[in-house]
Amino acid sequence: MARIVHAVVALFVLLMGLIQFNDPDPAYWVTVYVLVAVIPAARIFGRRLPKTSLVAAGMVLSGLLIAVPGFIDYLTSGDYASIGGKMMAVKPYVELAREFLGLVIAAVVLSVYNKWGLR
């Protein structure tokens, strides 16, 4: 059962990365999500990858720090429905809010797999 959970989490995070190919700056986003997906994928085979986890955590943390001002702008805008809508130049906070939330998901995955030692 644990292997199935690891596979589902890995595939979910990998899919998050795959949808980033249409982003203007896909290299960072695809890399960060692939690195995060490798952590649960490695657990399928009983492996832990602490160095990969540290690199992924550093990338996630740096991305969160960059995106947090835009997320705050999104929260203060009161335009909460815009997160599911089309991107518009007049609402740049939407992209940053989406990026922030994706990185929060990545951070949760890393935390669960590293801090609590999910088996």
Sequence and secondary structure as in RCSB ss.txt:
>XXXX:A:sequence
MARIVHAVVALFVLLMGLIQFNDPDPAYWVTVYVLVAVIPAARIFGRRLPKTSLVAAGMVLSGLLIAVPGFIDYL
TSGDYASIGGKMMAVKPYVELAREFLGLVIAAVVLSVYNKWGLR
>XXXX:A:secstr
 HHHHHHHHHHHHHHHHHGGGGSSSHHHHHHHHHHHHHHHHHHHTT   HHHHHHHHHHHHHHHHHHHHHHHHHH
HH  GGGGGS   TT THHHHHHHHHHHHHHHHHHHHHHTS   
